[in-house]
Amino acid sequence: MPKLSSTLTIRPNGSVTLPKEWRDQYPTRHFIAELTPDGLLIKPILKTEYYEQADGSFGLRFPYGMDMEEFEQEIEKSLKKPSKRASHG
């Protein structure tokens, strides 16, 4: 079983290296860091997903890349998807 915690160091260029035994558990090289009330949460990006942020930004995450046809389909889906922010008026 891999270690559940590890001390990480931020290099002068801002990069942080995750321990190899952690990276090897996931079939991706892409991770997302989120600031939570408990601190920083680092999660692997394992599937293509649409997201929206409270500041109004939005986008797609795709950890393995995608061909143009799949990209087009995801854009079409995201344009049809109702926003999580309900408009009141």
N, C-alpha and C positions, 0 to 999 in steps of 0.2 A: 504494500500500500504506500502511495507517495506521501511525502510530508504534507501536513495540512497548513503549515505556515512557514514562511521564509522571510528573512530580511532582504529587502531589495534596495539597491543604491541607484540614485539618479546621477547619470554622468553629466559632465559639463555641457554636452550638446542636448541634454534633456531626455536622452533615451534611458530606458529601463529594460533589463533582460529578465524574462521569466525563467525560472529553473527548467532545464531540459525535461525532467521527469513530468513536469506539469504540461509543457508544450506537447510532449509526445502522446498525451491522453486525447488530444483533439485533432481531427483531420483538417486543420486549417492553420493558416499563418496570420489570420486576422482576428483581432480581439477588440472589444470596445470597453472603454473606461467610463464609468458613470459616477458622478458625485452623488452620494446618498446621505441621509441624515446620520448614518453610522460611519461614514468615511468613503473611501474610494473602493468601487466594486469593478473588478476586471472580469469580463465574460467573453468566451469564444463566440465568434459569429459563425454559425453553422448552417444557416439557411438564408435564402434571399428574403428580405423583409422590407416593408414600407414603414416609415416612422414619421412622427410629427413631434415637434418640441413646443414647449409652452411659449417660446419667443416667436412662434410662427414659422420657424424653419421646418423643412421636411425633406425627405429624400428616400433613396433606396440603398440598402446594404446588400452586397452580394459577395460572399467570401471566395468563391471559386471563379469569378469572372462570369461573363455570359455573352452569348452571341447576340448579334443585333436584333434578330427576331424575338428572342426571349426578352431583351431589353424593351423593345417596342410593346410587347404584351404586358409587361409590368407597368410601364407608363400608362397604358390604356386602363389597366385595373386601378391604378392610383387615382386617375382622373375621375373614375366612376365611383370611387369609395367616398362615402360621406365623411366630412371632416369630424374629428373628435370634438372640435370646438363648435358648439351649437351657436348659431347666430340668433340673437334676440332682437326683435324689432317689430 
